[in-house]
């Protein structure tokens, strides 16, 4: 077993930074949105608060995973990582559904009065902060799925706020024209646009979390790296074609490699040497590697 290249301390530090920044932005959005009567700003703040609570859950999951194996959990608790990601997907979908229903009801009621300038100012501020912080998290993500998911949420927030600014700017331009009455529908329409833009993200989180919990294979890039390393080792030692199985769960990468050899040609020490070569070759992947290499003379045990 090897340790991950990106320390868990870095993961928790990045998540804590996200909590602090999200708390400030969300508080500004909720208070400011209520003050100017803007649903889209309030929605942005509430969405941020829900994301804040989910980030806290991710932070707790990171701490639990870092505690390592125990008598009760001999293989650790890496499954908490995809579970936390899946939980984020469920909560985000629920929030989007409630917001969409509220926006439709408001449109049917004839819209509402709102100051587009306020939406523009908030949208610009939030878009800039979200974009900068998303880039910051992506630089620090390393091999952390939780930090990468957090960065994607911030990036989505930046795009959402940019659309908010565009919509509000259009409303400002048409406010004094014969289409000025449409400004009353600015808030709910922007909410629906935001919901449509955000919907693919929680769906992706759900798919990703479920896929890992069902012990799906790692990404094609990781698979190619593993296959290349195994092929190099096989060529160096004159081994036969291997049977390779692999899956990723959080920061752990599990490998099971079975190779059929001729009777009397290999010792346990030789098998250990091959395993050490594999661990050393894949150490830079950034995962906690659990690798098992079995040399067997019985093909039925390998297949």
N, C-alpha and C positions, 0 to 999 in steps of 0.2 A: 504494500500500500504506500502511495506517495501523497504528500500534502499539496494542496492547491497553491498556485503561484500567487493569486490575489488573496491577501490575508482577509479573514473575516472581519478584522478590526476596521479595515478600509471600507468594507461593505456597510457596517453599522454606522460609521462616521458619515458616509454619503447619505444614508437613509435619514439620519438625525438632522443633517443640514436641510434635507427636503422637507422634513416636518416643520422646521422653524420658518423657512421661506413660505411654505404653503399656508401656515397659520397666519402670517402677516398679510399675505395677499387676500386670503379668504375673508379675514376680518374686515379689511378695507372694502371688499366687494359687497359683503352683506350689509354693512352699515351704510355705505355710500348708495347702494342700490335701493335700500328702503327709504333713504333720505330723498332721492330724486324720483322714486316710484318706478324704477326700471326692473322688470322681471328678468331680462337677460343678464343684467349685472348680478342680481340676487341669485339667479340660477348658477352663474359662474362661481359665486362664492360658496353656495351650498354644495355644488359638485366638488369644489376644492376641499371643503370640510370632510365630506365623505371619503375623498381620496386621502386626506390626512389621517383619518382613523384607520384606513386600510394600510397606509404606510407604517403606522404604529404596529399593526399586526405583523407586517413583514419584518419589522425590526425585532419583534419578539420571536418570530420564527427563526430569524438569523441567530439570535442568542441561543435558542434551543438546539439548533443544528450544530452550533459551534461547541456545545457541551460534550459532543462526541458519544461513542458507544457507552452503554451501561448494562447492568445485569438484566434490566427489563427490556432495554432496546439494544441488543448486542450488535446490530448493524447501524446504530445511530438513528437519527430522525430526519434524514434528508427529505423524506416525503412531505415534510411541512412546507418546503419551498414551493413545489407545484400546487400544493393545497392552498397556500396563501395567494398564489397567482389566480387560481380558479375562484377563490372567494372574492377577489377584487372584481373579476369578470361578472359574477352574479350581482354584487352590490351596484356596480356601474350600470348594468342593464336595467335594474329596478329603478334607479334614479332617472335614467333617460326616459323610461316608460312614463313615470309620473310627470316629468316635465313636458313630454309630448302631449299627454292628455290635457294638462292645464293650459297649454298653448292653444290647442284646438278649441277648448271651451271659451277661452278669451276671444278668439277670432269670431266664433259664433255669437258672442255677446257684443260684437261691434268694436273690439279693440280697446286700447287705453291710451291716455295722454302720456307722453314721455318726452324728455328733452334730449334730442339726438346728440347734442354737443357733449353732454355728460357721458354718453355711451362711447363717443369717439375718444375722449380723454382717458377714460378707464381702460378701454380696449388697447390703446397705444401703450400705456404703462404696463399692463399685464402681458401683452405680446412680447415686449422687449425683455422683461424679466424672465418670462417663461422660456423664451428662445435661448437666452444666455445660460440659464440654469440647466436646460436640457443638454446643451453642449458640454457643460461642466460635468454632469453626471455620466454622459457617454464616455468622456475621457477617463473617468475614474471607475468605470464599470468592471473592467478586467473580465474575469470569467463569471461575474455575479449575475444570475438571472434576475434577482430581485431589483438590483440597481438598474439593469437594462430596462425592465418593465417600468420602473419609476421615471427613467429618462424619456421613454416613449410617451408617457402620460403628460409630461411637461411639454414635449414637442407638440403633441396634439393640442394642448392648451394654447400654445403660441399661434398655431394655425387657426384655431377657433376664434381667438381674440382678433386676429387679422381680418377674418371674415366679418366679425362684429364691427370693426372700424369701417370696412368698406360699405356695409349695409347702412350704418348710421350716417356716413358721409353722403350717400345717395339720398337719404331722408332729409338731410340738411339742404341739399340742392333743390329738392322738389317741394320743400315746405311752403315756399311762396308762389308756387305755380298752381295751375288748375288741378293738379294731382295731389295737392297738399293733404287732402283727406286720408290718403293712404298711409300717412305717417302714423296714424293711430294703430296700424297693424304692424309697425316696425318691431316692437318687442316680441310678440308671439311668433312672428315669421322668423326672426333671428334665432329664437329658441329652437324652432323646428329644424332650421338649417344646422344648428350646433348639434342637435340630436342625431341628425342624419350623418354628419361628419364623424361623430364619436362612436356610433354604433359598431363599426367593424372592430374597434379596439377591444372592448370587452369580449366580443365573440372570439377574437384571436386569443385572448387570455384564457378563456374557457377551453378552447381546443388544445392549447399548449399544456395547461394544467392536467387535463384529462389524459392527454397523450403520454405524459410522463408517468402519471399514476398507474397507467396500464402497461408500464415498462416498455414504451416504444423505443425504437433505435435512435441514436443521437443524430445530429445534423450530418448531411452528406460530406461536409468538409472534415468533420471529426472522423467519420468512417474512412474516408480516403487516407487520412493521416495514419490511422491504425493499420489499415491494409498495407500501406507502403512500408511501414516499420516491420510488420510481420513478414512480408515478402523478403525484406533485406535480411532478416534473421534466418529465415528459411534457406535462403541462398547461401549464406555464410556457413551454415551447419549441414547442408545437404539433406534437409528434412523434406518430407512429402507434403502434399497439399493439405493445408489446415482447414479445420471446421471452426469457423469464427462466429461467435454470438456476442453482441454488445448492446448495452442499454445505458441511458443516462438518467439519473435521478438527482435533481438539484445540482450540487457541486461534485457528486460522485459519478464516476464512469466505471461501469462494470464490464469486464471482459472475460469470456470463457473461450479458450483456444484449445482444441483437441487435435493432435497430430498422430497419425498411425506410423509406427516405426517397426523395424524388423526385430524379432526377439534377440536379446543378448547384446544389442548394439548401444544401449544407453543406460546410464546410471542415474540415481537420484541427484547426485552432485551435478551431472551434466544438465539435467532438467532445471535445477536451481540456477545454473549459469545462464541458461536461455531466458528464464524469467527475469533475472536481474538486468539483462540486456534490454528486454522489452520495457521494463519500468524506467530505465535510464533514457531510452529513446523517446518515450512519451511524456517525460516529466514536464516538458515545456508546454503541454496542452493547456495547463491551467486548471486541471481537475484533480480531485482526490481519486487516485486510480486504484481500483480493486481488480487485480488481474490474476487469473488462474490459468496456468498452462499445464495440460496433461498430455504426456506422451504415453501412448497405449499400443499394444500389439493386437488389440481386438477392435476391428473397425466398427462393430455394432455398438461399442461403448462411445464412439466418437460421433456417430451420425445422429 
